[in-house]
């Protein structure tokens, strides 16, 4: 007589799927992941995966380390005069702590249009914040939306180059914070 596995709550299953995927991404590219690998690591059956996700690409935005409380929401809850400082320090902290995972997600988006589309949806709010900040600058660019895209790409590339390999020493954090702060001070200077 076969024994059925105990049913686990949906939120616990989802948490385990995401945790397993994050762990696997630290050692292999997204393209090398399979649902079977993820579910084996999560200790769940494949059918549980498909109750929560259509495919692996759909996981991308939920793999972001700040998915529970996005950085953009955190900085907007703070004092308006501290917005840029909070954004810079938050980005540096996020990439310093999760650089390898963020590099894996970035590589997945570059290689897979479905992952890129899913990830792009998760980045709408940060783009809007950057667009607003640049539009309100003393010398706004001709097209704040395009400038926001440029800033996002610049920040991402710089922070992945700095922290993507897991080199998050206090010195590197200070240097990255100083560099990004200087960029924003120049952008927003009168």
HELIX and SHEET records of a PDB file:
HELIX    1   1 UNK A   10  UNK A   25  1                                  16    
HELIX    2   2 UNK A   30  UNK A   32  5                                   3    
HELIX    3   3 UNK A   35  UNK A   42  1                                   8    
HELIX    4   4 UNK A   46  UNK A   52  1                                   7    
HELIX    5   5 UNK A   56  UNK A   59  5                                   4    
HELIX    6   6 UNK A   60  UNK A   63  1                                   4    
HELIX    7   7 UNK A   71  UNK A   77  1                                   7    
HELIX    8   8 UNK A   80  UNK A   82  5                                   3    
HELIX    9   9 UNK A   83  UNK A  111  1                                  29    
HELIX   10  10 UNK A  113  UNK A  122  1                                  10    
HELIX   11  11 UNK A  124  UNK A  135  1                                  12    
HELIX   12  12 UNK A  144  UNK A  163  1                                  20    
HELIX   13  13 UNK A  170  UNK A  188  1                                  19    
END                                                                             
